[in-house]
Amino acid sequence: MSRSIKVIIASGPPASGKTSVMTQFIKLQIGAGAKIAACKIDCLKTRDGERYASLGVPSAAGLSEDVCPDHFLAVNLEEITAWGLKCRADILVVETAGLCHRCAPATRKTVSVCILDCASNIAVPEKIGPALTTCDIAVISKSDLVSQAETEVFMYSIRKLNKDAEIVEVNGLAGTGAQYLKALIDQRPPVDDIAGDELRHSMPSAICSYCVGERRIGNRYQQGIVKKMDFPDV
């Protein structure tokens, strides 16, 4: 009989508290007897894999380097899931770096969690794009640093963009709200096989001269998919 595994894709802007929130979630799952594996996808350097390993769970980290981290995640998700199954994990947490937010790195079978910093900017939700508009659960972090009114406006902005997402406030340091996040994720089904699953949103086009190493500026050096700005008349 083949094993199944629940795959969670945690996304969100840099420094929004993704690792801290998911650490609190993992602690609760460990306390409930679940077997966890964690993988961090980052760009140039990360210590988050070590943070997850310090919880006593199998941990892996991948650096995309000169490749978009969400493209890197999509290319490696089947292998990451296979690794989680080899670890005999019940739940696999995959945290991906936050960059342009044009991508929705989660797939239809995975649990998509988008983590947003309430203290960053009230306009943040509308800048996130598919990672938020297609997620299952929107986590508001650091709400203890702002007023209740500001939190409610932030929450309203999220609801306008994704009316189907569950919204939960989680304090990544104290763990407040993590129990509710666990309860929401516990309701989601595991997957038997990630191969053939579909991304929730298309990836942006990224095939131009600069993708393959060009460094010179100017139209004569630009090939492939090149998108130019429109400027108002002067």
C-alpha positions in Angstrom: 0.0 0.0 0.0 1.5 3.4 -1.0 1.9 6.1 1.6 0.3 9.5 1.3 1.6 12.8 2.6 0.2 16.2 3.2 2.2 18.8 1.4 2.1 22.4 2.6 3.5 25.2 0.4 4.2 28.3 2.6 4.8 31.5 0.7 4.9 35.2 1.3 7.1 38.3 1.2 10.7 38.3 2.7 10.8 38.8 6.5 7.0 38.3 6.8 7.6 35.6 9.5 7.2 32.5 7.3 9.7 30.3 9.1 8.6 31.5 12.6 4.9 30.7 11.8 5.7 27.3 10.3 8.0 26.5 13.3 5.1 27.1 15.7 2.9 24.9 13.5 5.5 22.1 13.4 5.9 22.2 17.2 2.1 21.6 17.6 2.1 18.8 15.0 5.1 17.1 16.8 3.2 17.4 20.1 0.2 15.7 18.4 2.4 12.8 17.3 2.7 13.6 13.6 5.9 13.0 11.7 7.1 16.1 9.9 9.7 16.9 7.2 10.6 20.5 6.2 12.3 22.0 3.1 13.3 25.6 2.5 13.7 27.0 -1.0 15.8 30.2 -1.0 17.9 32.2 -3.4 21.5 32.7 -2.3 21.8 31.7 1.3 19.6 30.4 4.1 19.8 29.2 7.6 16.2 28.3 7.8 17.0 24.7 7.1 19.0 24.6 10.3 16.1 26.2 12.2 13.8 23.4 11.1 16.4 20.8 11.8 16.7 22.2 15.4 13.1 21.0 15.9 14.3 17.4 15.5 12.7 16.9 12.1 14.3 15.9 8.8 15.2 19.1 7.0 16.5 20.0 3.5 17.3 23.3 1.8 17.7 24.2 -1.8 19.2 27.4 -3.3 17.9 28.5 -6.7 20.9 30.8 -7.2 20.4 32.3 -10.7 17.0 30.8 -11.2 13.7 32.1 -10.0 13.0 30.3 -6.7 9.4 29.5 -7.6 10.4 28.0 -10.9 13.1 26.1 -9.0 10.4 24.9 -6.6 8.1 23.8 -9.4 11.0 21.9 -11.1 11.9 20.1 -7.8 8.5 19.6 -6.2 8.2 16.0 -7.3 11.6 15.2 -5.9 11.0 17.1 -2.7 7.7 15.2 -2.1 9.6 11.9 -2.8 12.1 12.9 -0.2 9.4 13.6 2.3 7.9 10.2 1.7 11.3 8.6 2.2 11.5 10.3 5.5 8.1 8.6 6.3 6.6 12.0 7.1 2.9 12.5 7.5 3.3 16.3 6.7 5.8 18.0 4.4 6.3 21.7 5.0 7.9 23.5 2.0 8.7 27.1 2.5 9.6 29.1 -0.6 11.4 32.5 -0.8 9.3 35.6 -1.4 10.3 37.7 -4.4 8.2 39.2 -7.1 4.9 37.5 -6.0 3.8 37.0 -9.6 3.9 33.3 -9.1 1.6 31.0 -7.1 4.0 28.2 -6.3 1.4 25.9 -4.8 -0.4 23.2 -6.8 -4.0 22.1 -6.6 -3.3 19.1 -4.4 -1.1 20.9 -1.9 -2.2 23.2 0.9 -1.3 26.8 0.0 -0.5 29.0 3.0 0.3 32.7 2.3 1.9 34.6 5.2 1.7 38.4 5.3 3.3 40.8 7.7 0.5 43.1 9.0 3.1 45.7 10.2 4.8 46.1 6.9 2.3 48.2 4.7 -1.5 48.4 4.6 -1.2 48.0 0.8 0.8 44.7 0.9 -2.1 42.3 0.1 -2.9 43.9 -3.3 0.8 43.6 -4.3 1.1 39.9 -3.6 -0.8 38.5 -6.6 -1.5 34.8 -7.2 0.3 33.6 -4.1 -2.5 35.3 -2.1 -5.4 35.2 -4.5 -5.2 31.4 -4.9 -4.2 30.4 -1.4 -6.2 28.2 0.9 -5.1 30.0 4.1 -3.9 33.5 4.6 -1.9 34.0 7.7 -1.5 37.5 9.2 1.7 37.8 11.2 2.9 40.6 13.6 -0.6 41.9 14.2 0.4 42.6 17.8 2.6 45.5 16.5 -0.4 47.4 15.0 -3.8 48.5 16.2 -6.9 46.3 16.0 -8.4 48.8 13.4 -5.3 48.4 11.2 -5.5 44.6 11.4 -9.1 44.7 10.4 -8.4 46.9 7.4 -5.6 44.5 6.4 -7.9 41.6 6.8 -10.6 43.3 4.7 -8.0 43.8 1.9 -7.3 40.1 1.9 -11.0 39.2 1.8 -11.5 41.4 -1.3 -8.7 39.6 -3.1 -9.5 36.0 -2.0 -13.0 35.5 -0.6 -12.5 31.8 -0.2 -9.4 31.8 1.9 -9.4 31.1 5.6 -7.7 34.0 7.5 -5.9 33.4 10.7 -3.6 35.6 12.9 -0.5 33.9 14.1 2.2 35.3 16.4 5.4 33.6 15.2 7.2 34.2 18.5 4.6 33.4 21.1 2.7 30.9 19.0 -0.7 32.5 19.5 -3.1 31.5 16.8 -1.0 28.5 15.6 -3.5 26.0 17.1 -6.2 27.4 14.7 -3.8 27.2 11.8 -3.1 23.5 12.7 -6.8 22.8 12.9 -7.4 24.3 9.4 -4.5 22.3 7.9 -5.6 19.1 9.6 -8.8 19.3 7.6 -7.0 19.2 4.3 -6.4 15.9 2.6 -3.0 14.3 1.9 -1.8 13.4 -1.6 -0.7 10.0 -3.0 1.3 11.3 -5.9 2.3 14.9 -6.9 3.3 13.9 -10.4 0.8 15.4 -12.9 -0.6 17.8 -10.4 -1.2 21.4 -11.7 0.1 24.8 -10.6 -2.7 27.0 -9.4 -1.5 29.8 -11.7 0.9 30.1 -14.6 4.5 31.2 -14.0 5.6 34.5 -15.6 7.6 34.3 -18.9 11.3 34.5 -18.2 13.2 33.9 -21.5 15.2 36.8 -22.5 18.9 37.7 -23.1 19.4 38.5 -19.4 18.1 35.1 -18.4 21.1 33.5 -20.2 23.8 35.8 -18.9 23.7 39.0 -21.0 24.8 42.0 -19.0 24.9 44.8 -21.5 22.1 47.4 -21.6 20.4 48.4 -24.9 17.9 47.2 -27.5 20.6 45.7 -29.7 21.5 43.1 -27.0 17.9 42.1 -26.1 16.3 39.0 -27.6 13.5 36.6 -26.6 10.5 37.8 -24.5 11.1 41.6 -24.1 8.4 43.8 -22.6 8.8 47.5 -22.9 7.1 50.3 -20.9 4.7 52.8 -22.2 5.4 56.4 -21.2 3.0 59.4 -21.1 3.5 62.1 -23.7 5.8 64.9 -22.7 
